[in-house]
Amino acid sequence: MVRTRRIWVIATAVLALAGGVSGTTAQAQQAPAAAASGGKLPPGWRIDQERSAPQLVWRSGRRVPMGDARVEFRSGGRLLGVPKPERDGHTFRLGLAGARAGALKDLQVWSGGRRLDTRPDADTSAPSAAVRPPAALPANPVDPGEPGPYRTKTGSYQLRSVRLPGFSVPVEMQAVVVAPTGASGSRPLALFLHGRHATCYAPHGGGDDASGAWPCPAGTLPVPSHRGYLRDQRLLASQGYVTVSISANGINGQDWQAEDGGAQARSSLIRLHLAHWADWARHPRLAPPIVREAPRADLSRVLLIGHSRGGEGVNRAALDSLYPPPAAQDGYHGRVRWHISGTVLIGPTVFGQNPVPDVPSLTILPGCDGDVSDLQGEVYVDGTRAVSRGRALHSAVYVIGADHNFFNTEWTPGQAQAPAEDDFSDDPDHPDPVCSPRAATRLTADQQHRAGSTYIAAAARLFVAGDDRVRPLLDGSGRRAPSADPARVLGHAVGANRGAGFLPDGAVTVTGGRLCSAVDPDPAVACLGQGVTGVSPHFAQWETGREAGRHAVALHWTSAGSPTRVRVARPVSLSGAEALALRVFVPPNSRGTALDVSVTDSHGRRATLGRVRADGLPGSDRTASYWARELRVPLTAAGRAGLDLRSVTSLELTPRSGSGRAWLMDAWGWRPGTPAVRAAVLPRVDVGRLTVDEGDSGVRTYHVPVQVSGRGSGQVRVYVVDPATGTAKDRLVTVEPGGHDIDVPVEVRGNTRYGADVPYDVLVKAVHGAVVGSYRGGLTVHDDDPAPTVTVTPLADPVTEGAALKWRISLSEAADTDIGALFVPVPVGSGGTELSTKDVDPGWLAGVSGAEPDPERLLSRVNGLYLWLDVPAGETGLDVTLPTVRDQVREPAESVTFQQTDDEGKPLPGGLTLTGTVLDAS
């Protein structure tokens, strides 16, 4: 008898089993949809238990670089969870909830909108025509990429490390400063935060010697990611800004355990640095030397720049500066002595999908991003619509041919101190037509970084300095900054001087087209649906398989002249606007789509405003190229036709090209200018997590902890995830500070049977008049019962060849989750003769390993022969058979031993064994 905690939750039995105990009858069967043809889990997958927690484990054959997008395990299209990465860069582990364990199917690994457990099909990535970059846009009269009049000085500071909630190891307070020399008066401050990258490296090692450890082990050095923006800092400093780039390796090394991916921790770190700068502005003598030598920082004019997870961090810091977070989850507890004038988000993550609505932002989307490859940062634009007043400009620029890493020189091969790589991994035998290094559309590292510097400077000049002359670079007006050449940078925006408009997320009806859903598993409902390669940043998936309230209008026509009409429930006013600005996208690599744009007022008067033309972005099935261009038509024709622009009821798009597809994201009344922004007074919602013991008996009701702070009332959408199915139900909730409007009760029934922890997850997203900080939480029910005792009893041993060896796997008591174990054949003891591939039934051999009997070899030498034994939840055991075959060869008794494995799939000393002997029949 072996009393063991080393048991596994198994998705399906894939071993030939026969007989039954407590009603269990197991059959030989093929692997599930996720499995390989060999009758086992997919290559690289296994399910085991580390310590006492059942875990699903995936090991990649290739090292997975530490990046910003979350690695996610999915089953049947639904999110299972975010696994913990091991330090080897290959292994990822996810604790399994018992209620979900029996439903695993079609296992997949995703990160940033791309699969990691398969290689892309090289035959599908090439578009039908050669990919060409779009023509250069007209130059903007003012180029923010030109250096300013000041010389610069560089230095660094290092303060005492800080402890942040939820992190066991202190986080460094280290930064590099670049400041102007000879600048008079106080100067605006620009703070940079890098993203999630390797934290440590061996100075004389290779690429595999970089890790996510923290603190760095002996013999390794910290990766200086915070020094990767020195070019950007020097440009801004030459223009009169004091700049600081802060290090966050301590967060990167620990954020796998944070439910929000580390966003709150990064916000705390940013605000801790800002608090020091506020102190130093008042008491310069207390400042580090480089800060004393720099002009005094003006904390009323702060620009935050964040790369990747750093982008989500600066968004949260802007939010927390306006709407304070709960004290228990925050690492900064002082007063806010600064004003965030704007943010720049470079290839950002947006796990929470809750952008701060009343702080202007620029999101830079790299067209060849191989890390956050779904370009989810578009949500920082789309997700602000209708949330607040809409006065802040939220811009996105799409940089064709840019990857994720090259905006940071310390992540760029040939420039970095630590190992670095191009994150868009390309197959040399099947190069990507858009993003391979030699593609006409791909930028070099220097070209990309120069474009990034230019557009960061454009945001500083608009958001901080208030120079409206650079706005056309950011707001979709179709101008370029020559300093960014030869990069092709396209833009669109919402907010600022855009007034009322047509928003598919609101109350609209669509005829001649389709009101589609951004995220829905049903292809007939989803916006992109079937037959589409590549993805759209506008439809970046969140944590639910289906989302309410995210829509677009899909157009599909086979002949010219088939109009699509969008009618609003309440008339909108375009009065005072100069043009109607539409955000429209067409399929990648397509050209010449023409649409006539018409509007109708509440009196039935109709006017055709003009014709717009749209070309698709360069794209392949590996790029997120379904991205909207901003197209404008003047409203002068409406005035000539006598329309009442104060009461417009419908928008009509009529294709003038022969056939095609297009998607309308929204349309707004537009006029030039950038209005002053004042943050609205809004309530803030934060979801916490409560962990409770299951108990041995009785029923207890617990409530998911939700805090609503701030002032006023607003609407949020609440998703409650079913732990058994992974599906979510949503409802719209009006919240007020101090109220209990979001009430999610959970009944917990105690028992004495072993199971896995069960999470009841709750997700929240802002809809109107509210903001959300901690978007994810819930209740976790901890199973506090011991695992059952597992025993193996021989039922048929020894047997004569032609008969079946048989064992019984028994549990001391039934469990509330599947219980199983993995076994591997091992050589028999000295002097014994081992069964070979020709001694066992060939169908059984193929079913458990995919192997053929020939050439004959011992079972312990068959590659990939593993036995998965599974006792279903509620049962107490099962019988296992190994069928043998009778031959005409006289031979001695032969034996077989299957040994339980450890976490690495190797024989576990002292583990369970299945041992049997087969006697000769002649």
ZAMARGU-4260 file (C-alpha; in steps of 0.2 Angstrom, whole numbers, plus 5000, padded with zeros to 4 digits):
<rodrens>
0) 5000/5000/5000 | 5006/5017/4996 | 4999/5033/5004 | 5003/5046/4992 | 4999/5064/4988
5) 5007/5062/4971 | 4991/5060/4961 | 4984/5068/4946 | 4968/5076/4939 | 4966/5067/4922
10) 4955/5074/4908 | 4952/5057/4900 | 4957/5039/4901 | 4968/5034/4886 | 4974/5017/4892
15) 4965/5001/4887 | 4955/4997/4903 | 4942/4983/4906 | 4931/4978/4920 | 4925/4990/4933
20) 4924/4994/4952 | 4909/5003/4959 | 4901/5004/4942 | 4916/5010/4932 | 4918/5002/4915
25) 4933/5009/4906 | 4936/5006/4887 | 4951/5007/4876 | 4949/5024/4867 | 4958/5036/4856
30) 4964/5052/4864 | 4953/5068/4865 | 4953/5081/4852 | 4968/5089/4860 | 4978/5073/4860
35) 4990/5067/4848 | 4986/5052/4837 | 4996/5041/4849 | 4982/5040/4861 | 4989/5052/4874
40) 4989/5070/4879 | 4996/5081/4865 | 5015/5082/4864 | 5023/5091/4879 | 5007/5090/4890
45) 5005/5080/4906 | 4994/5082/4922 | 5002/5080/4939 | 5003/5086/4956 | 5016/5097/4964
50) 5015/5097/4983 | 4997/5095/4985 | 4989/5104/4971 | 4983/5096/4955 | 4992/5104/4940
55) 4991/5104/4921 | 5009/5105/4914 | 5015/5110/4897 | 5033/5109/4892 | 5038/5118/4876
60) 5051/5110/4865 | 5058/5128/4861 | 5062/5140/4875 | 5048/5153/4877 | 5056/5170/4880
65) 5050/5179/4895 | 5038/5192/4887 | 5023/5204/4891 | 5008/5194/4884 | 5001/5182/4896
70) 5003/5163/4892 | 4986/5156/4893 | 4980/5138/4894 | 4963/5135/4884 | 4952/5120/4883
75) 4938/5119/4870 | 4940/5138/4866 | 4938/5144/4884 | 4951/5151/4896 | 4957/5138/4909
80) 4969/5150/4917 | 4986/5158/4917 | 5000/5146/4921 | 5015/5149/4932 | 5032/5149/4921
85) 5046/5139/4927 | 5064/5146/4927 | 5069/5134/4913 | 5059/5144/4900 | 5051/5128/4894
90) 5039/5123/4907 | 5022/5130/4913 | 5010/5124/4927 | 4992/5128/4930 | 4983/5123/4945
95) 4966/5114/4941 | 4950/5117/4949 | 4942/5100/4952 | 4925/5104/4944 | 4934/5108/4928
100) 4946/5093/4928 | 4935/5081/4919 | 4930/5093/4905 | 4947/5096/4897 | 4947/5095/4878
105) 4956/5103/4863 | 4970/5109/4874 | 4979/5124/4867 | 4992/5137/4873 | 4990/5155/4868
110) 4999/5171/4871 | 4995/5188/4864 | 4983/5181/4852 | 4994/5167/4844 | 4996/5149/4848
115) 5013/5143/4856 | 5010/5124/4855 | 5009/5123/4836 | 5019/5131/4822 | 5009/5142/4809
120) 5005/5134/4793 | 5017/5141/4781 | 5006/5138/4766 | 4992/5149/4772 | 5002/5165/4777
125) 5006/5171/4760 | 4994/5184/4753 | 4988/5181/4735 | 4998/5197/4729 | 5014/5205/4734
130) 5014/5215/4749 | 5018/5233/4747 | 5019/5247/4760 | 5006/5261/4758 | 5011/5277/4750
135) 5019/5290/4761 | 5007/5303/4769 | 5010/5321/4767 | 5022/5329/4779 | 5016/5338/4794
140) 5022/5356/4795 | 5029/5353/4813 | 5040/5338/4816 | 5042/5333/4834 | 5056/5321/4830
145) 5069/5335/4828 | 5081/5338/4842 | 5078/5353/4853 | 5091/5367/4858 | 5097/5359/4874
150) 5112/5348/4878 | 5109/5334/4889 | 5116/5325/4904 | 5114/5307/4910 | 5115/5300/4927
155) 5106/5287/4939 | 5100/5284/4956 | 5096/5270/4967 | 5086/5271/4983 | 5081/5258/4996
160) 5070/5244/4989 | 5052/5243/4993 | 5039/5230/4998 | 5023/5229/4987 | 5007/5220/4992
165) 5007/5202/4986 | 5025/5201/4982 | 5037/5192/4994 | 5053/5200/4988 | 5057/5218/4989
170) 5057/5228/4972 | 5071/5239/4967 | 5070/5258/4967 | 5082/5262/4953 | 5082/5274/4938
175) 5092/5282/4924 | 5089/5301/4922 | 5092/5311/4906 | 5090/5330/4909 | 5093/5346/4899
180) 5107/5357/4903 | 5105/5376/4903 | 5086/5375/4903 | 5079/5389/4915 | 5064/5387/4927
185) 5055/5371/4931 | 5053/5358/4917 | 5040/5345/4914 | 5044/5327/4919 | 5043/5312/4907
190) 5044/5295/4916 | 5047/5278/4907 | 5043/5261/4913 | 5049/5246/4903 | 5039/5230/4901
195) 5040/5212/4906 | 5057/5204/4900 | 5070/5193/4907 | 5077/5199/4923 | 5094/5191/4925
200) 5107/5185/4913 | 5124/5177/4913 | 5137/5189/4906 | 5146/5176/4896 | 5132/5164/4893
205) 5120/5162/4878 | 5102/5166/4875 | 5096/5152/4887 | 5106/5159/4901 | 5093/5173/4903
210) 5079/5170/4916 | 5065/5178/4926 | 5073/5175/4943 | 5073/5188/4956 | 5084/5192/4965
215) 5097/5187/4952 | 5106/5171/4957 | 5125/5172/4960 | 5135/5173/4943 | 5121/5183/4934
220) 5117/5201/4932 | 5101/5211/4931 | 5095/5215/4913 | 5096/5234/4912 | 5079/5235/4903
225) 5076/5253/4910 | 5091/5259/4900 | 5083/5254/4884 | 5075/5271/4881 | 5090/5282/4882
230) 5088/5288/4864 | 5070/5293/4868 | 5075/5302/4884 | 5089/5311/4875 | 5077/5318/4862
235) 5064/5324/4875 | 5078/5331/4886 | 5085/5341/4871 | 5067/5348/4870 | 5067/5353/4888
240) 5060/5339/4897 | 5067/5330/4913 | 5066/5312/4910 | 5068/5297/4921 | 5067/5278/4916
245) 5063/5267/4931 | 5068/5248/4933 | 5055/5235/4937 | 5064/5219/4937 | 5058/5215/4954
250) 5040/5215/4948 | 5044/5206/4932 | 5051/5192/4942 | 5036/5190/4953 | 5020/5196/4943
255) 5015/5178/4938 | 5007/5177/4955 | 4997/5193/4953 | 4979/5191/4947 | 4981/5207/4937
260) 4998/5203/4929 | 5006/5216/4940 | 4997/5231/4935 | 4994/5238/4952 | 5012/5234/4958
265) 5018/5244/4943 | 5007/5258/4947 | 5013/5258/4965 | 5031/5258/4959 | 5028/5273/4947
270) 5019/5283/4961 | 5033/5279/4973 | 5046/5287/4961 | 5034/5302/4958 | 5033/5305/4977
275) 5052/5306/4978 | 5052/5318/4963 | 5039/5329/4972 | 5050/5328/4988 | 5066/5333/4978
280) 5057/5347/4970 | 5053/5355/4987 | 5070/5350/4995 | 5083/5349/4981 | 5097/5346/4994
285) 5089/5329/4998 | 5090/5323/4980 | 5103/5312/4971 | 5117/5321/4962 | 5109/5319/4945
290) 5093/5326/4951 | 5101/5341/4959 | 5111/5344/4943 | 5095/5344/4933 | 5082/5358/4931
295) 5068/5356/4945 | 5054/5345/4939 | 5037/5352/4937 | 5026/5339/4944 | 5010/5348/4937
300) 5016/5342/4920 | 5020/5324/4920 | 5020/5312/4905 | 5020/5293/4908 | 5027/5282/4895
305) 5025/5263/4897 | 5031/5248/4886 | 5020/5232/4885 | 5016/5228/4903 | 5023/5244/4908
310) 5010/5252/4897 | 4996/5244/4907 | 5006/5250/4923 | 5006/5268/4918 | 4988/5267/4913
315) 4984/5261/4931 | 4996/5274/4938 | 4985/5288/4929 | 4969/5280/4936 | 4976/5278/4954
320) 4982/5296/4954 | 4964/5302/4950 | 4954/5288/4959 | 4964/5281/4974 | 4964/5262/4975
325) 4960/5252/4991 | 4974/5254/5003 | 4977/5235/5006 | 4982/5232/4988 | 4992/5248/4985
330) 5010/5251/4989 | 5009/5270/4989 | 4999/5278/5003 | 5004/5296/5002 | 4996/5311/4994
335) 4995/5314/4975 | 5006/5329/4972 | 5007/5327/4953 | 4996/5329/4938 | 4997/5316/4924
340) 4995/5326/4908 | 4995/5311/4896 | 5001/5293/4893 | 5011/5284/4879 | 5008/5266/4878
345) 5020/5256/4867 | 5014/5239/4862 | 5004/5238/4878 | 4995/5224/4887 | 4977/5228/4893
350) 4972/5212/4903 | 4959/5222/4913 | 4952/5231/4897 | 4948/5246/4908 | 4957/5261/4901
355) 4957/5278/4911 | 4945/5288/4901 | 4950/5306/4906 | 4968/5306/4903 | 4974/5309/4885
360) 4983/5294/4878 | 4993/5288/4863 | 4995/5269/4860 | 5008/5264/4848 | 5003/5247/4839
365) 5018/5238/4831 | 5012/5229/4815 | 5024/5215/4817 | 5022/5212/4836 | 5027/5194/4840
370) 5024/5196/4859 | 5007/5205/4862 | 5003/5200/4844 | 4984/5203/4845 | 4988/5222/4848
375) 4976/5222/4862 | 4982/5239/4866 | 4969/5246/4854 | 4957/5244/4869 | 4965/5260/4876
380) 4956/5269/4862 | 4940/5259/4859 | 4937/5255/4878 | 4936/5274/4882 | 4920/5277/4871
385) 4905/5283/4881 | 4914/5279/4898 | 4916/5297/4903 | 4914/5315/4895 | 4924/5310/4879
390) 4935/5326/4880 | 4952/5317/4881 | 4960/5312/4865 | 4964/5294/4864 | 4974/5290/4849
395) 4982/5274/4841 | 4995/5274/4828 | 4999/5258/4819 | 5018/5256/4814 | 5019/5245/4799
400) 5034/5233/4801 | 5038/5236/4819 | 5041/5222/4831 | 5038/5222/4850 | 5056/5223/4857
405) 5065/5235/4846 | 5058/5250/4854 | 5069/5246/4869 | 5088/5245/4864 | 5091/5233/4879
410) 5079/5221/4870 | 5087/5223/4853 | 5101/5211/4846 | 5117/5219/4843 | 5113/5234/4855
415) 5108/5225/4871 | 5120/5220/4885 | 5110/5204/4889 | 5104/5191/4876 | 5090/5199/4865
420) 5080/5193/4850 | 5068/5199/4837 | 5051/5193/4845 | 5043/5190/4828 | 5050/5173/4826
425) 5051/5169/4807 | 5053/5153/4798 | 5068/5155/4786 | 5061/5142/4774 | 5044/5150/4774
430) 5047/5169/4777 | 5032/5179/4782 | 5028/5191/4768 | 5025/5206/4780 | 5037/5204/4795
435) 5052/5193/4789 | 5068/5203/4791 | 5069/5205/4772 | 5051/5210/4768 | 5049/5227/4760
440) 5037/5232/4774 | 5049/5227/4789 | 5058/5240/4798 | 5076/5239/4804 | 5079/5241/4823
445) 5085/5259/4821 | 5071/5264/4809 | 5059/5257/4822 | 5066/5266/4837 | 5068/5282/4828
450) 5049/5281/4823 | 5045/5277/4842 | 5055/5292/4848 | 5047/5304/4836 | 5029/5299/4841
455) 5033/5299/4860 | 5039/5317/4857 | 5023/5321/4847 | 5013/5315/4862 | 5023/5326/4874
460) 5021/5341/4863 | 5002/5339/4862 | 4998/5332/4879 | 5010/5342/4890 | 5015/5357/4880
465) 4998/5360/4872 | 5005/5362/4854 | 4990/5358/4843 | 5001/5359/4828 | 5006/5341/4831
470) 4989/5334/4833 | 4987/5329/4815 | 5000/5316/4818 | 4990/5308/4831 | 4972/5310/4827
475) 4969/5302/4810 | 4971/5318/4800 | 4983/5308/4788 | 5000/5317/4791 | 5017/5310/4794
480) 5032/5316/4804 | 5047/5316/4792 | 5059/5311/4807 | 5050/5294/4807 | 5054/5290/4789
485) 5054/5278/4781 | 5041/5271/4793 | 5023/5271/4788 | 5013/5276/4803 | 4994/5277/4802
490) 4983/5284/4815 | 4965/5286/4821 | 4957/5293/4837 | 4942/5295/4848 | 4938/5309/4859
495) 4944/5327/4859 | 4933/5338/4848 | 4923/5323/4841 | 4905/5326/4846 | 4890/5314/4845
500) 4891/5300/4833 | 4886/5283/4828 | 4892/5270/4840 | 4887/5252/4837 | 4889/5248/4855
505) 4874/5259/4858 | 4856/5257/4854 | 4856/5255/4835 | 4848/5245/4821 | 4857/5239/4805
510) 4849/5235/4789 | 4859/5229/4773 | 4873/5224/4784 | 4876/5215/4801 | 4877/5221/4819
515) 4891/5209/4824 | 4899/5205/4841 | 4918/5208/4844 | 4920/5193/4854 | 4908/5178/4852
520) 4912/5159/4849 | 4898/5158/4836 | 4905/5162/4819 | 4888/5168/4813 | 4888/5182/4827
525) 4906/5186/4828 | 4913/5201/4817 | 4926/5192/4808 | 4918/5175/4808 | 4923/5161/4796
530) 4935/5162/4782 | 4946/5176/4789 | 4965/5174/4792 | 4973/5185/4804 | 4965/5195/4818
535) 4958/5212/4823 | 4965/5223/4837 | 4947/5230/4839 | 4941/5212/4843 | 4955/5207/4856
540) 4948/5194/4867 | 4946/5197/4885 | 4944/5183/4898 | 4927/5177/4893 | 4922/5168/4877
545) 4908/5180/4874 | 4906/5198/4878 | 4891/5209/4878 | 4892/5227/4873 | 4906/5226/4860
550) 4900/5228/4843 | 4904/5234/4825 | 4894/5234/4809 | 4900/5221/4796 | 4897/5225/4777
555) 4898/5211/4764 | 4892/5214/4746 | 4894/5206/4730 | 4889/5220/4719 | 4890/5239/4719
560) 4875/5249/4726 | 4870/5238/4740 | 4868/5251/4755 | 4870/5247/4773 | 4860/5258/4785
565) 4864/5262/4803 | 4850/5270/4813 | 4851/5276/4830 | 4837/5275/4843 | 4840/5294/4848
570) 4845/5307/4835 | 4863/5313/4836 | 4869/5331/4834 | 4882/5335/4821 | 4880/5353/4823
575) 4896/5363/4824 | 4906/5348/4816 | 4916/5351/4800 | 4916/5333/4795 | 4910/5316/4799
580) 4925/5305/4804 | 4922/5286/4801 | 4934/5272/4807 | 4933/5259/4794 | 4944/5244/4790
585) 4944/5232/4775 | 4953/5215/4773 | 4972/5216/4773 | 4981/5219/4756 | 4965/5224/4748
590) 4964/5240/4738 | 4952/5252/4731 | 4936/5249/4742 | 4925/5264/4739 | 4910/5269/4749
595) 4898/5283/4747 | 4893/5291/4764 | 4875/5298/4767 | 4866/5304/4782 | 4847/5307/4785
600) 4839/5318/4798 | 4823/5316/4808 | 4813/5325/4795 | 4818/5312/4782 | 4830/5323/4772
605) 4845/5314/4765 | 4861/5320/4759 | 4876/5311/4751 | 4891/5318/4760 | 4905/5311/4748
610) 4915/5296/4744 | 4928/5288/4755 | 4941/5275/4749 | 4950/5262/4760 | 4965/5251/4757
615) 4969/5236/4768 | 4985/5236/4779 | 4999/5224/4774 | 4995/5208/4783 | 4997/5189/4784
620) 4988/5176/4795 | 5001/5180/4808 | 4998/5199/4810 | 4983/5209/4817 | 4980/5219/4802
625) 4961/5221/4802 | 4963/5239/4809 | 4953/5254/4806 | 4959/5269/4796 | 4950/5286/4799
630) 4941/5292/4784 | 4933/5309/4784 | 4920/5317/4773 | 4915/5336/4775 | 4897/5340/4781
635) 4895/5354/4768 | 4884/5344/4757 | 4872/5341/4772 | 4871/5360/4774 | 4867/5363/4756
640) 4853/5350/4756 | 4845/5358/4771 | 4848/5344/4784 | 4845/5348/4802 | 4862/5343/4808
645) 4855/5344/4826 | 4845/5329/4823 | 4853/5316/4812 | 4845/5298/4813 | 4854/5287/4801
650) 4871/5284/4793 | 4871/5275/4776 | 4887/5267/4768 | 4885/5262/4749 | 4898/5252/4741
655) 4904/5258/4724 | 4917/5244/4721 | 4911/5228/4713 | 4912/5216/4729 | 4920/5216/4745
660) 4919/5217/4764 | 4921/5231/4777 | 4919/5234/4795 | 4913/5251/4803 | 4919/5254/4821
665) 4911/5270/4823 | 4907/5288/4816 | 4909/5305/4824 | 4906/5323/4821 | 4924/5330/4820
670) 4932/5347/4821 | 4950/5352/4824 | 4957/5356/4840 | 4962/5348/4857 | 4951/5354/4871
675) 4956/5355/4889 | 4953/5340/4899 | 4946/5339/4917 | 4943/5322/4925 | 4926/5318/4929
680) 4921/5313/4947 | 4917/5295/4945 | 4915/5280/4956 | 4928/5266/4956 | 4926/5248/4957
685) 4938/5235/4964 | 4935/5216/4965 | 4944/5207/4979 | 4947/5188/4982 | 4942/5178/4997
690) 4948/5161/5000 | 4938/5150/5012 | 4940/5132/5018 | 4927/5120/5011 | 4923/5112/5029
695) 4917/5095/5033 | 4898/5098/5033 | 4884/5111/5032 | 4881/5125/5019 | 4889/5142/5021
700) 4885/5157/5011 | 4900/5169/5007 | 4900/5185/4996 | 4913/5190/4984 | 4922/5206/4991
705) 4919/5221/4980 | 4923/5239/4985 | 4915/5254/4977 | 4924/5271/4981 | 4924/5288/4974
710) 4909/5299/4971 | 4894/5298/4960 | 4886/5283/4951 | 4889/5274/4935 | 4887/5257/4926
715) 4898/5242/4925 | 4896/5225/4917 | 4898/5211/4929 | 4903/5193/4923 | 4901/5178/4935
720) 4911/5163/4928 | 4904/5146/4931 | 4918/5135/4938 | 4911/5119/4931 | 4909/5125/4913
725) 4920/5140/4912 | 4906/5150/4904 | 4901/5167/4911 | 4884/5176/4914 | 4884/5195/4913
730) 4873/5209/4920 | 4873/5227/4919 | 4874/5235/4937 | 4873/5253/4943 | 4885/5256/4957
735) 4887/5270/4970 | 4901/5272/4983 | 4898/5262/4999 | 4884/5252/4991 | 4882/5233/4989
740) 4876/5234/4971 | 4888/5220/4965 | 4882/5206/4976 | 4889/5189/4971 | 4884/5176/4984
745) 4892/5159/4984 | 4885/5143/4993 | 4899/5132/4999 | 4894/5114/5004 | 4906/5105/5016
750) 4911/5087/5014 | 4924/5075/5019 | 4929/5070/5001 | 4945/5075/4993 | 4944/5087/4978
755) 4953/5102/4971 | 4951/5120/4975 | 4936/5128/4966 | 4937/5146/4960 | 4921/5157/4958
760) 4928/5171/4947 | 4920/5188/4945 | 4926/5200/4931 | 4920/5219/4930 | 4921/5231/4915
765) 4917/5249/4915 | 4902/5254/4904 | 4897/5272/4908 | 4901/5284/4922 | 4913/5273/4932
770) 4931/5267/4932 | 4937/5250/4937 | 4954/5246/4946 | 4955/5228/4951 | 4944/5220/4938
775) 4946/5202/4943 | 4943/5193/4959 | 4931/5181/4967 | 4929/5167/4980 | 4941/5152/4980
780) 4935/5137/4990 | 4950/5127/4997 | 4947/5109/4998 | 4954/5104/5015 | 4952/5085/5014
785) 4966/5073/5013 | 4969/5063/4997 | 4963/5045/4997 | 4974/5030/4999 | 4979/5022/4982
790) 4982/5004/4981 | 4986/4992/4967 | 4980/4973/4968 | 4985/4960/4955 | 4969/4951/4948
795) 4977/4940/4935 | 4996/4937/4938 | 5004/4927/4932 | 4995/4922/4916 | 4998/4911/4901
800) 5003/4920/4885 | 4987/4925/4875 | 4978/4930/4891 | 4978/4947/4899 | 4987/4953/4914
805) 4975/4962/4925 | 4977/4974/4940 | 4964/4984/4951 | 4967/5002/4955 | 4958/5006/4971
810) 4955/5021/4981 | 4951/5021/5000 | 4936/5032/4996 | 4929/5041/4982 | 4935/5059/4978
815) 4926/5074/4970 | 4938/5075/4956 | 4946/5062/4944 | 4961/5053/4952 | 4974/5046/4941
820) 4992/5043/4939 | 5005/5041/4925 | 5015/5025/4923 | 5031/5021/4912 | 5038/5004/4909
825) 5055/5001/4917 | 5068/4987/4914 | 5064/4971/4925 | 5076/4966/4938 | 5092/4957/4935
830) 5090/4939/4928 | 5072/4942/4922 | 5066/4942/4904 | 5056/4958/4899 | 5040/4958/4888
835) 5043/4964/4871 | 5033/4973/4858 | 5028/4956/4850 | 5022/4949/4866 | 5007/4961/4868
840) 4992/4965/4858 | 4997/4977/4843 | 4981/4987/4845 | 4984/4990/4863 | 5002/4995/4859
845) 4996/5007/4846 | 4983/5014/4857 | 4995/5019/4871 | 5010/5024/4862 | 5007/5025/4843
850) 5021/5012/4841 | 5021/4996/4829 | 5028/4979/4835 | 5042/4979/4822 | 5056/4981/4825
855) 5054/4970/4840 | 5061/4979/4856 | 5058/4978/4875 | 5043/4988/4881 | 5054/4999/4892
860) 5063/5005/4876 | 5047/5010/4867 | 5048/5029/4865 | 5032/5037/4871 | 5024/5022/4880
865) 5015/5029/4895 | 5000/5023/4904 | 4987/5035/4910 | 4976/5028/4924 | 4960/5037/4928
870) 4948/5034/4942 | 4933/5046/4938 | 4926/5057/4951 | 4914/5048/4963 | 4921/5031/4959
875) 4933/5020/4970 | 4943/5011/4957 | 4945/5003/4940 | 4953/4987/4933 | 4967/4988/4921
880) 4972/4975/4908 | 4987/4972/4897 | 4982/4959/4883 | 4996/4948/4877 | 4997/4937/4862
885) 5002/4919/4860 | 5016/4914/4849 | 5025/4898/4843 | 5041/4902/4851 | 5047/4892/4866
890) 5053/4905/4879 | 5055/4908/4898 | 5043/4917/4909 | 5043/4935/4904 | 5039/4950/4915
895) 5034/4968/4914 | 5035/4982/4927 | 5026/4999/4925 | 5032/5012/4938 | 5023/5028/4943
900) 5032/5044/4937 | 5037/5060/4946 | 5034/5077/4940 | 5047/5076/4926 | 5039/5060/4919
905) 5053/5049/4927 | 5051/5034/4938 | 5046/5039/4955 | 5056/5029/4969 | 5044/5021/4981
910) 5029/5025/4969 | 5015/5013/4964 | 5020/4999/4952 | 5011/4987/4941 | 5020/4971/4939
915) 5015/4955/4930 | 5022/4939/4923 | 5018/4930/4907 | 5021/4911/4906 | 5025/4902/4890
920) 5010/4892/4882 | 5020/4879/4873
</rodrens>
